[in-house]
């Protein structure tokens, strides 16, 4: 042990080296108490403050061991090489277990008390998992690894008994005091409430399959409760450790605005009042926002906002969220958006209205892979502030992606998991909710039900194409309670009729050649002045782009993910400027443009797809009702030109539109002048689509029926008997399998704009912090390429490694202004006359 002021001090962390001015220790007792206070506060959001305090006090209990103390003091230079107590800190980094002793402490004291075993198991597994994701309770070999391995590990490995003897007496007394009836009443009361809430969804007299499905949802949500408690502990531990390393971070946290709704809500009200209607549609947008304001005063719960594309959902939903948070004194507003291209524009709108004089990013936090905090700044404090907030979403208004949301709940490691608890007591707005990956639907529904029912959150599902998440096949496996009273708009069908701005022309009775589609685009361009063609694959988009006309004064654009994000954003801005100026514009794009992008063409051609995709594409046509109705063509191309075999969700959606919607609703289409926007059609489409996709909705792992929903629920693939209320999940194995996006793509750096200089700087810099900053900036200049394109680029010698970064960069003559990444070299950077 380290001797300080003649007293034995146990050390948790050390800053600097002994003998230097920066040297400072954080005592173990101080760290444990600080973490306990934060975890107690965080866990109170789910009704478990005592549980939070206990796991905080015990999480680093293993650091009381003599081995750990010798290790950390050797690392700090307090014990020198050659000293008998010296432990090589490099060779032993991460090898001295300090997480298991605290878990064993709880388990061993409560194991014989059957009524609280489930509580002690949850608390113990959170403690032993605080340097990883939740560990498995049962492994895939049907072994109870929690009890038979983790809790049974020897004194030599965990040092439990030694830590009990060494623990500070006052801390030991508090820990012992917490292991008392009030703790049991608290945790078991939360368990009981969760079980009743989920089990009440299963009607009396349900058959065996329904009962098993309901039990799986119950067990799944109890597993989420364990993840929630771990999230509280992770964030508290990382926050306190970081603030010891850098005291400025504590000031940043303490200075951050808390529940500033009385300031932010009036700012939005003033901005809405100042908007002068320019088109008739603006009056409808105001009416939609007014309905959102009225319903914001409702009790907390689950809401839907079903509004046609271009109906002003962004500001209307923000109005609901701010007023609802103000009414119920909630902690934050979190926008979950499918694509980074939409986040940029939506977050910019919110920031312009809500941040008036505050430090940039202190009110609106934009967190996704492509965002850079004030990319032109050299202010280290601004970067540090953003990184601190992004770690745990600790800001009043957060814009993030569906990928980040799902990873925080189901991903591996601790980086994402520490954010989960800040979803509690929040207003969570899911924009374009129909884009939730199909295989994640039941995971998503159970998670939203848990956050709303257990964690004091309210959720709003926003879209023009509302999916039937309350009516999934086998709903007791995971669905949402979405009765008509949850819809904010009083007359959805009437609203869609009133906001109709396009005519649909269906060409799907026969297949067209790619040349015929290009000719149709020429005709629409000549007749209307602007045309957008949206394709299902990059291959056909490239072909169509090459066939479409060039001409004097014509602005011709191509959009796909072969262009880096910075390039796509610049191209969208250029298109908007051309369209606003009345110039002739033709754009050929993949589906990245069809969801939420604020742009308006006079005509749109959409290659046949799911009805939701067709309607989203139509939202880019006559978006603001500028004149007479725009024209939306739906075309089916030759099979040889468009192969969707590897894009099963797109293919199945297209087939449901062709085989179910067009045929089953022929009379409704005839009576409505072929209006595809009718909510009746959307409901029918999703009913058929979800029936077709029922076998993958539980995140299927193989064709044998194994899936993540079961692995994170009752785990019947491992154990036939019910373990409730004990946990029997294979948490770590599930996290290893989970990917929000199932993609084998590799990210490469491209020499577009500032990207060229970033590549040069990365190749020449040996300074670690500088590389970290450059890699952060490089995200805007990366393109994800699939294996076939990656192999072609390597074969053409188009890629070269970027020094020690693990990334590859693209040579300049393989990135062109027109098409982005290409596999054949070009001597010039563009094919257009732009």
C-alpha positions, 0 to 999 in steps of 0.5 A: 500500500502507498503511504501518505501522511503516515496513513494507509491509502488505497488508490483508485487512479493516479494522474502523472508520475510521482515526483512531478508537479502533476502527480495526484492520487484519487483514493479508492474510497473517494472514487467509489463514493463519487461513482455511487452518488452518480449511479444512484442519481441515474438509476433513480430514473427507473426507480432503483436509487439504492441498487444504483448506489450499491453497485457504485460502491462495489464496482471497483471493490477488487482494487482493495487487493494488494496486487492491484495496489502494487500494480497501480503504484508501480505504473505511477512510479511510486514502486520502482523496478527492482523493489520486491513489490514492483509489478510490471505495469505494461506486461500486466495491463488488464490482467489483474481482475478488480471487477469480480470481487464486488459481484461476489460480495453481493452474491455470497451474502444473498445466495441462500436467500431465495427471495432475493436471488434474482436481485443479487444476480442482477446487481452482481452481473452489472458489477462484473460487467463494467469493463465489457457489455453484460456477460452471459448468464447461460452460454450456448453450451447450456452452462450456467457461467454466471453461477458456476464460473464468475461467482465461483472463481477462486480467491487467487483470481478475484481476491474477494476475502482480501478486499473484504479485510482491507475495505475502509471501515466506513465504506464497509458499514454503508455497504452492509447497511444497503444489503437490507429489506429496503433494497429488496423492496425497491428492486423486487418491486420494480421486477414485479411492476415490469412483470405485471405490465408485460404479462397483462398484455396476454389475454386470459385463455391465451394458447400455449404459444401466446403465453411463451411469446409473452414470457419471452417479452417479459424476460427480454425486458428484464434483461433490458433492466439489467442493461439499464443499471449497467449503463448507469454504472458505466456512465458514472464510472467513466465520468468520475474517472475522466473528471479526475484525469481532467478537472475541466470536464467536471466544470463542463458537466456542472455548467451544462444547461439542465431542463432549459424548456422554459427558455427553449420552448418560447424560442421555438414559439417565436420562430413559428409565429414569425414564419409568414405563409408563402404557399397554401401548404404553409397554413396546413403545416401551421395547423399540424404544429398546433395539433402537436402543441395541444397534444403535448399537454397529454400524459406521458406515453406513446404517440404517432404523428402521421403526416404527408411528406412535406407536412412540416414534421420537423418543427411540429414534432420539435414543438411537441417534444419541447412542450411535452418535456416542459410539461412533465419536467423531462431531462432531454429530447432525443431525435432518432433519424435514419440517415445522416443526410437528414440529420445535418439539415434537421439539426441545423434547423433546430440549432438556428432556432434554439441556440441564441448566444449559448456555446455552440453545441451546448443545447443541440448535440449532433451525434453521428459518424459524419458530424464534426463540431465546428469543423473549422475551429482549432478550439480544443475546448469546443472539441472536448466539450462535444466529445464529452457530451457525445459519450453519453448524450448529456445535452438538452436536445440530441440528434442521433441515428437509428444505428446509434440508438440500437447500438446503445441497447444491443451493441457490444462493448461499453462505449454505446451502452453508457448512453442507454440510461439517458434515454430514460425520462426523455422525449424520443422522436423517431423520425421516418420510423418505417425505416427501422431495419426489418430484422430489428423490429421486435427488438425495437418494439420491446425496447420502446415499450420498456423505455416508455413503460419502465423508464418514464420516457415518451416516444413519438413515431413520425412518418408519412407511411406509418408502419403497423407496429401494433399489429405485427405477426405474433404481437406478444413477441414484441409490438406496440400499443398503438390504438387510434387515440395515440395518433396526434392528427385527428383526421389522417385520411382527410389530411392526406387528401388535402395535402395531395400534391402529385399525380401517380402514373403506374407503368408496372403492367409491363417491364421497361428497358433502361433506355425507355426509362431514360427516354421518359426522363428526357420527356419529363425534363422537357415538359416540367423543367426538372426530373428526379430518377430514383433507383434501387441499386447503384449499378442501374443508377450509373447506367441511367445517368450515362444514358440521360441527356447532356445539353446546354444549360442543363444541370445533370447530377448523380447521387449515391453512397459512392460519393463521400458525405461532404461531396453529397452535401455539396451536391444537394446544396448545388441542386437546391440552388439550381432548382430555386433559380429555375434552371433545368435539373436532372438528377439520377440517385439511389434511394438515399435522397428519398427519405426526409431530404428537403428538395423539390422537383417537378417530376419524379420517376421511381423504379418499383419498390415498396409502397413506403419508398414510392411515397417517400420518393413522391415527397421530393416532387412538388414538395411545397405545393408550388404549382399544379400537381407534380407527376410521379412515375412508377416503373418496372424495369427489365429483370436483366437490368435490375437484380435485387436478389441480394437486396431481399427487403427491397425485393420483397417490398417491391413484390408486395406493392406489385402483387398485393397493393395494386391488385387488392386495392384496385377499386380504391385506386380507381375511385381516388384517381390513383392516389397511392398516398391513401393511409388505407393502402399504407396499412394494407401494404405493411400488413402484407409486408410484415406477414412476408417478413415474419421469419426474420423480425426477431433478428434471425441468426440462421435458418434453424430458428435461432434468433437474438430475441430469444437469446436476449429473452427466455433463451429457449435454444439453451434452456427449456425451463423458465428461469424467471425471475432469474436472468438466463440470457446470453447477453455477450453472445447476442451483442457479438452477433448484433449489427444495426446495419448488416454490411460487409463494407470497408471504409476508405478515405477519398481525395475529395476537397479537404479529404486530400489534405487530410490524407496527406496529413495522416500519412505524415503525422506521427503525433497521436492526438493529431491523428485522432483529430484528423481521423475524426475529420476524415469521417466526412471524406469516407466511402463504404465499399463492398467486397467486390468493389474493394477487390477491384480497387486493390486489383487496379492498385487504386488503394494504398494504406494510410500510415498506422491508421488501419485505413486505406486511401483512394488514389486521385484518378479513381475518384471523379466529380461526377460519380465518386469512387470508380474502378477504372482510372480517369485522367480528369475529375469529372464527366459533366459540363457543370 
